[in-house]
């Protein structure tokens, strides 16, 4: 009888424990309650007068439209799979000058023979437009207490002359009642160029009857230092560390630093170089060649001396911090600072501020300002300043000394209950932003972005 009672007690304990365990599993809070979908779109336009394709002179006009769809799927209480697919398409007067003649990228010089070349204008060649497609898959797992998260990701992107494959992962640890957070991440990208060279390095046999010297006299002695690439790979590796801390009920800060190493072909194969110690040669309407430097767009095109050449290794270190302060229920302050250094000689400082103001429970507006200053790379020099005896050279003004100011504002709509619905999806958030960018070298641009977040109901 005592044995029977003991067995009943043990059986009841097992049942109770099992029920308790099942109950815990049933009511465990999910990392992501339901599938979410983000639709993102942007439009970017820029103007400038320092095209790297044209050796540091000429139009930098470019327009780009991009869109992404991001789908986050909860696989169970702890695991989330996120898929990010995007496409970006641009039209560029600058890159069209890889071959400025209207017959495109087929190796022909086009309408030179007719005496009507059209350099420095958008041609119909393949380089005028391009589309970048990308796909990223990320898998993340959270521990039962949500204090430890690990993730892994793979990525792929492709455009007309470039393909990239990436992979990586990271870990995040929360402690101190989730008031402190440490993150470590690492990524690698294995990329491949399909180099496109300026047209004069591909089709000189078609150019030669129309080559003139700087006095407008016909010449057949055009020479250059161009040699095609032997290898076409570019690999990038990065390691990131960040730490964030809640200081008070109203204040939070975070610090971060990255280590980035790049190896392989880090220059751009279609960006021209003109040397100061080499004679100039042109194609086009010979009567305008003697006044080419003072008269633009007169059917004259200067032949390059070489393409951009840069070291096959680059080490980069950005270090930064963020500090956020919640003034009251209506307004907050978000600040950011970053210092950047690399072994090409570039140093830079970035500072930004954002002031979100909550108009209602659902609508927030936020003005933004960003300042950037940069000291140029030791390999940069303007148009016709480099010497042919140098080992490395670029006239890309992205690597020059400049200051930049960015002004913008945004409007955000948030409804955590997703009352507005489209089919089975509830609208949780709309985010709109506009930014105007002005650089001291004459480049200016505008970008508009909008995003929609939906959750499956």
VMD Tcl script that draws the C-alpha trace (Angstrom):
set ca {
  {0.00 0.00 0.00}
  {2.83 2.41 0.90}
  {4.53 1.57 -2.39}
  {1.31 2.31 -4.28}
  {0.90 5.68 -2.55}
  {4.56 6.52 -3.30}
  {4.09 5.65 -6.99}
  {0.97 7.84 -7.17}
  {2.85 10.78 -5.63}
  {5.76 10.37 -8.06}
  {3.39 10.06 -11.02}
  {1.53 13.18 -9.95}
  {4.84 15.08 -9.61}
  {5.93 14.05 -13.09}
  {2.58 15.12 -14.55}
  {2.75 18.46 -12.73}
  {6.32 19.09 -13.90}
  {5.40 18.16 -17.45}
  {2.40 20.50 -17.41}
  {4.55 23.28 -16.00}
  {7.17 22.73 -18.72}
  {4.54 22.65 -21.45}
  {2.93 25.75 -20.04}
  {6.25 27.57 -20.12}
  {6.74 26.59 -23.74}
  {3.23 27.70 -24.73}
  {3.46 31.13 -23.09}
  {7.07 31.84 -23.99}
  {7.31 35.27 -25.58}
  {8.33 35.07 -29.21}
  {11.19 37.14 -30.56}
  {8.95 38.14 -33.47}
  {5.22 37.65 -33.03}
  {4.32 37.48 -36.74}
  {5.87 37.90 -40.17}
  {6.82 41.46 -41.11}
  {7.38 42.98 -44.54}
  {9.23 46.21 -45.29}
  {8.96 48.02 -48.62}
  {11.73 50.57 -49.13}
  {12.25 52.96 -52.05}
  {14.63 55.82 -52.74}
  {15.53 58.29 -55.48}
  {18.97 59.94 -55.67}
  {20.24 62.66 -58.01}
  {23.61 64.43 -58.09}
  {25.40 67.13 -60.08}
  {29.10 67.95 -60.14}
  {32.07 68.88 -62.33}
  {34.83 66.46 -61.31}
  {34.06 63.17 -63.01}
  {36.63 60.49 -62.22}
  {35.71 58.74 -65.48}
  {36.99 61.84 -67.29}
  {40.13 62.22 -65.19}
  {38.77 64.70 -62.67}
  {36.85 66.98 -65.05}
  {33.44 66.80 -66.68}
  {29.89 66.10 -65.60}
  {29.12 63.98 -62.54}
  {25.41 63.98 -63.27}
  {23.81 60.77 -62.02}
  {20.30 59.58 -61.13}
  {19.56 56.41 -59.22}
  {16.33 54.71 -58.21}
  {16.40 51.86 -55.71}
  {13.86 49.60 -54.05}
  {14.05 46.81 -51.47}
  {11.67 44.33 -49.96}
  {12.63 42.89 -46.57}
  {10.70 39.91 -45.19}
  {11.22 38.78 -41.58}
  {9.74 35.34 -40.79}
  {9.53 33.87 -37.27}
  {10.45 30.19 -37.56}
  {9.58 29.51 -33.91}
  {9.76 31.35 -30.58}
  {13.53 31.90 -30.85}
  {14.53 31.97 -34.51}
  {13.94 34.53 -37.24}
  {14.81 34.33 -40.93}
  {15.14 37.64 -42.76}
  {15.35 37.98 -46.55}
  {16.35 41.30 -48.11}
  {16.02 41.59 -51.91}
  {16.81 44.81 -53.74}
  {17.39 46.42 -57.10}
  {19.07 49.72 -57.89}
  {19.11 51.26 -61.38}
  {21.05 54.34 -62.41}
  {21.56 56.62 -65.40}
  {24.87 58.48 -65.54}
  {26.30 61.10 -67.88}
  {29.64 60.48 -66.19}
  {29.96 56.75 -66.73}
  {28.60 57.06 -70.27}
  {31.92 58.72 -71.09}
  {33.67 55.39 -70.75}
  {32.73 55.50 -74.42}
  {31.39 58.98 -75.17}
  {30.36 58.07 -78.71}
  {26.84 56.98 -79.41}
  {27.55 53.52 -80.80}
  {27.91 52.22 -77.26}
  {30.22 49.59 -75.82}
  {30.69 47.42 -78.90}
  {34.31 48.47 -79.43}
  {33.54 51.03 -82.15}
  {34.21 54.74 -81.98}
  {30.89 55.45 -83.59}
  {30.36 58.77 -85.26}
  {33.96 60.04 -85.26}
  {34.15 59.23 -88.97}
  {31.22 61.56 -89.62}
  {33.11 64.42 -87.99}
  {30.45 64.75 -85.28}
  {31.64 63.11 -82.09}
  {29.65 64.01 -78.98}
  {31.95 63.74 -75.95}
  {30.93 64.76 -72.41}
  {27.31 63.94 -73.13}
  {25.29 60.88 -72.16}
  {25.73 58.25 -74.85}
  {23.53 55.24 -75.51}
  {26.27 52.79 -74.51}
  {25.87 50.06 -71.91}
  {27.85 52.13 -69.42}
  {25.25 54.90 -69.41}
  {22.86 52.79 -67.35}
  {23.26 49.85 -65.05}
  {21.27 47.87 -62.51}
  {22.46 46.35 -59.26}
  {20.52 43.40 -57.88}
  {21.18 42.11 -54.38}
  {19.97 39.39 -52.05}
  {20.78 38.94 -48.34}
  {19.58 36.12 -46.09}
  {20.04 36.41 -42.31}
  {19.25 33.78 -39.67}
  {19.20 34.76 -35.97}
  {18.65 32.77 -32.78}
  {17.85 34.17 -29.32}
  {18.38 32.34 -26.05}
  {15.44 31.58 -23.78}
  {16.12 34.59 -21.56}
  {16.77 36.78 -24.65}
  {20.14 37.83 -23.26}
  {22.21 36.15 -25.96}
  {21.70 36.34 -29.72}
  {23.72 34.89 -32.55}
  {23.19 35.35 -36.26}
  {24.66 34.35 -39.58}
  {24.12 35.76 -43.06}
  {24.97 35.25 -46.73}
  {24.70 37.81 -49.51}
  {24.93 38.12 -53.28}
  {24.94 41.14 -55.56}
  {25.55 41.62 -59.25}
  {25.77 44.44 -61.76}
  {27.05 44.87 -65.31}
  {30.75 44.69 -64.44}
  {30.88 43.45 -60.84}
  {29.77 40.47 -58.73}
  {29.99 40.11 -54.96}
  {29.42 37.13 -52.66}
  {29.48 37.65 -48.90}
  {29.03 35.73 -45.67}
  {29.39 36.47 -41.99}
  {27.87 36.35 -38.55}
  {27.85 37.87 -35.12}
  {26.91 37.57 -31.46}
  {25.18 39.95 -29.05}
  {25.20 39.69 -25.25}
  {22.83 41.66 -23.02}
  {23.42 41.94 -19.27}
  {22.84 44.22 -16.31}
  {19.06 43.75 -16.68}
  {19.41 44.43 -20.40}
  {20.84 47.87 -19.70}
  {24.19 46.88 -21.23}
  {24.91 45.30 -24.59}
  {28.03 44.01 -26.34}
  {28.14 42.95 -29.99}
  {30.79 41.31 -32.16}
  {30.43 40.85 -35.92}
  {32.59 39.57 -38.77}
  {32.00 39.55 -42.53}
  {33.87 38.61 -45.68}
  {33.09 39.58 -49.28}
  {34.63 37.79 -52.25}
  {34.18 40.04 -55.28}
  {35.00 39.82 -58.96}
  {35.42 42.59 -61.54}
  {34.57 42.23 -65.21}
  {36.68 45.26 -66.09}
  {35.51 47.79 -68.66}
  {38.32 50.05 -69.89}
  {38.00 53.50 -71.53}
  {37.23 53.17 -75.22}
  {40.61 54.51 -76.42}
  {42.34 51.56 -74.75}
  {40.13 49.11 -76.60}
  {39.82 50.49 -80.13}
  {42.83 52.57 -81.07}
  {42.80 51.09 -84.59}
  {39.48 52.89 -85.11}
  {40.65 56.11 -83.44}
  {44.02 56.61 -85.14}
  {42.79 58.32 -88.37}
  {41.12 61.00 -86.21}
  {43.85 61.72 -83.66}
  {45.24 65.26 -83.37}
  {47.85 66.89 -81.19}
  {47.18 69.88 -78.95}
  {47.74 72.28 -81.89}
  {45.07 70.62 -84.00}
  {47.54 68.84 -86.29}
  {46.88 65.26 -87.33}
  {49.07 62.82 -85.40}
  {49.66 59.10 -85.38}
  {52.06 58.97 -82.43}
  {49.49 58.72 -79.60}
  {51.01 56.54 -76.87}
  {49.91 55.67 -73.37}
  {50.92 53.67 -70.29}
  {47.85 51.45 -70.25}
  {48.16 47.74 -69.57}
  {45.14 45.55 -68.80}
  {44.66 43.96 -65.41}
  {46.12 40.52 -64.86}
  {43.83 39.65 -61.92}
  {40.29 40.90 -61.33}
  {39.45 39.88 -57.76}
  {38.70 42.12 -54.76}
  {38.25 40.68 -51.25}
  {37.03 42.58 -48.19}
  {37.07 41.50 -44.55}
  {35.60 43.31 -41.56}
  {35.37 42.86 -37.81}
  {33.12 45.09 -35.71}
  {32.75 45.70 -32.00}
  {30.08 47.78 -30.26}
  {29.06 48.47 -26.69}
  {25.93 50.31 -25.55}
  {24.86 51.35 -22.07}
  {21.72 52.85 -20.59}
  {23.05 55.58 -18.31}
  {19.81 56.91 -16.85}
  {16.12 56.75 -17.62}
  {16.69 59.47 -20.21}
  {20.20 58.87 -21.47}
  {21.96 56.17 -23.48}
  {25.31 55.97 -25.26}
  {27.15 53.49 -27.46}
  {30.69 53.17 -28.82}
  {31.94 51.16 -31.78}
  {34.99 50.49 -33.86}
  {35.59 48.48 -37.02}
  {38.66 46.88 -38.57}
  {38.45 46.55 -42.34}
  {40.97 44.96 -44.69}
  {40.66 45.00 -48.47}
  {42.87 43.14 -50.93}
  {42.91 42.86 -54.71}
  {41.90 45.33 -57.40}
  {40.84 48.39 -55.40}
  {41.03 50.88 -58.26}
  {38.28 51.39 -60.84}
  {39.22 50.25 -64.36}
  {37.29 52.91 -66.31}
  {38.52 55.99 -64.41}
  {41.01 57.92 -66.58}
  {44.31 59.58 -65.68}
  {46.01 62.46 -67.57}
  {49.69 63.08 -66.82}
  {51.29 66.51 -66.61}
  {54.51 65.34 -68.30}
  {52.89 63.72 -71.35}
  {51.73 65.34 -74.57}
  {47.98 65.67 -75.07}
  {46.14 63.94 -77.91}
  {42.55 64.42 -79.01}
  {39.89 63.12 -81.33}
  {37.10 65.17 -82.79}
  {36.73 68.46 -84.63}
  {40.32 69.64 -85.09}
  {39.43 73.35 -85.42}
  {38.40 73.42 -81.76}
  {41.36 71.50 -80.31}
  {43.67 74.53 -79.78}
  {40.97 76.15 -77.61}
  {39.82 72.91 -75.97}
  {40.82 74.00 -72.47}
  {38.65 77.11 -72.64}
  {35.81 75.96 -74.90}
  {33.80 72.96 -73.75}
  {31.54 70.62 -75.72}
  {32.91 71.48 -79.16}
  {33.18 67.94 -80.46}
  {36.58 67.35 -78.86}
  {37.65 64.43 -76.71}
  {41.03 64.06 -74.96}
  {42.63 60.62 -75.01}
  {43.77 59.31 -71.63}
  {47.31 58.42 -70.59}
  {46.31 55.57 -68.27}
  {43.62 54.32 -65.93}
  {43.52 54.84 -62.18}
  {46.13 52.77 -60.32}
  {45.89 52.22 -56.56}
  {47.58 49.79 -54.11}
  {46.22 46.26 -53.86}
  {45.76 46.56 -50.09}
  {43.87 48.97 -47.86}
  {43.41 48.93 -44.09}
  {40.64 51.08 -42.61}
  {39.63 51.93 -39.03}
  {36.48 53.89 -38.14}
  {35.82 54.64 -34.45}
  {32.67 56.34 -33.22}
  {30.08 56.92 -30.58}
  {26.41 57.75 -30.23}
  {24.65 59.58 -27.40}
  {20.86 59.81 -27.14}
  {18.97 61.91 -24.63}
  {15.20 61.88 -24.13}
  {14.32 65.42 -23.10}
  {10.65 64.73 -22.43}
  {7.69 62.89 -23.94}
  {7.75 65.18 -26.98}
  {11.37 65.64 -27.95}
  {14.62 63.65 -28.00}
  {18.21 64.33 -28.99}
  {20.28 61.90 -31.08}
  {23.96 62.59 -31.72}
  {26.70 60.76 -33.59}
  {30.45 61.18 -34.09}
  {32.95 59.09 -36.06}
  {36.69 59.34 -36.69}
  {38.11 57.54 -39.73}
  {41.68 56.58 -40.69}
  {43.17 54.44 -43.43}
  {46.65 53.64 -44.67}
  {46.06 55.50 -47.95}
  {46.45 58.73 -45.99}
  {42.77 59.63 -45.56}
  {41.55 60.91 -42.21}
  {38.00 62.11 -41.68}
  {35.55 63.34 -39.07}
  {31.77 62.94 -39.16}
  {29.28 64.54 -36.77}
  {25.49 64.51 -36.94}
  {22.48 65.52 -34.88}
  {18.81 64.57 -35.10}
  {15.91 66.05 -33.11}
  {12.80 63.84 -33.22}
  {9.69 65.75 -32.11}
  {6.54 63.78 -31.35}
  {3.52 65.69 -32.68}
  {1.00 63.02 -31.68}
  {1.13 59.43 -30.46}
  {1.52 58.34 -34.09}
  {3.38 61.14 -35.87}
  {6.98 62.24 -35.31}
  {9.01 64.78 -37.27}
  {12.79 65.04 -37.08}
  {15.16 67.61 -38.57}
  {18.67 66.30 -39.27}
  {22.12 67.77 -39.89}
  {25.43 66.08 -40.72}
  {28.92 67.52 -41.17}
  {31.84 65.72 -42.78}
  {35.43 66.75 -43.36}
  {38.17 64.74 -45.03}
  {41.91 64.99 -45.68}
  {42.86 63.58 -49.07}
  {44.62 60.36 -49.95}
  {48.34 60.55 -50.71}
  {47.53 59.05 -54.12}
  {45.14 61.82 -55.22}
  {45.91 64.70 -57.57}
  {43.63 66.75 -59.88}
  {43.39 66.57 -63.66}
  {46.78 66.68 -65.46}
  {48.76 66.95 -62.21}
  {50.06 63.40 -61.73}
  {53.42 62.44 -63.24}
  {53.94 59.33 -65.33}
  {56.79 58.25 -63.01}
  {54.43 57.74 -60.06}
  {53.45 54.22 -59.05}
  {49.92 55.02 -57.88}
  {47.54 57.74 -59.04}
  {43.88 58.75 -58.97}
  {41.87 61.85 -59.83}
  {38.74 60.62 -58.06}
  {37.51 63.53 -55.92}
  {35.97 61.09 -53.44}
  {39.59 60.65 -52.31}
  {40.35 64.39 -52.24}
  {40.27 66.95 -49.43}
  {36.77 68.37 -48.97}
  {34.08 69.38 -46.49}
  {30.43 68.43 -46.79}
  {27.15 69.51 -45.21}
  {23.95 67.51 -45.27}
  {20.58 68.97 -44.28}
  {17.39 66.99 -44.01}
  {14.14 66.18 -42.30}
  {11.89 63.19 -41.83}
  {8.34 62.26 -40.93}
  {7.45 59.01 -39.19}
  {4.05 57.39 -38.69}
  {3.79 54.51 -36.19}
  {0.82 52.38 -35.22}
  {1.90 49.44 -33.08}
  {-1.60 47.94 -33.33}
  {-1.52 48.05 -37.15}
  {-5.14 49.13 -37.46}
  {-4.81 50.09 -41.13}
  {-4.80 46.94 -43.24}
  {-4.03 45.81 -46.77}
  {-5.33 42.28 -47.24}
  {-3.93 40.28 -44.30}
  {-1.19 42.80 -43.53}
  {-1.48 45.57 -41.00}
  {0.41 48.84 -41.54}
  {2.77 49.43 -38.59}
  {5.03 52.18 -39.80}
  {5.70 54.74 -42.57}
  {9.04 56.54 -42.65}
  {9.80 59.41 -45.07}
  {13.15 61.23 -45.31}
  {14.67 63.94 -47.50}
  {18.33 65.03 -47.47}
  {20.26 67.68 -49.39}
  {24.03 67.20 -49.62}
  {26.56 69.90 -50.54}
  {30.30 69.29 -50.95}
  {33.03 71.93 -51.11}
  {34.32 70.60 -54.46}
  {31.02 71.47 -56.16}
  {29.19 68.17 -55.86}
  {25.62 68.45 -54.62}
  {22.87 65.88 -54.39}
  {19.37 65.16 -53.16}
  {17.95 61.91 -51.88}
  {14.37 60.97 -51.00}
  {13.56 57.71 -49.20}
  {10.31 56.17 -48.04}
  {9.63 52.94 -46.21}
  {6.51 50.98 -45.23}
  {6.41 48.25 -42.59}
  {3.58 45.69 -42.49}
  {2.87 42.81 -40.13}
  {0.88 39.69 -40.91}
  {-2.34 39.79 -38.89}
}
mol new
graphics top color blue
foreach p $ca { graphics top sphere $p radius 0.5 }
foreach p [lrange $ca 0 end-1] q [lrange $ca 1 end] { graphics top cylinder $p $q radius 0.2 }
display resetview
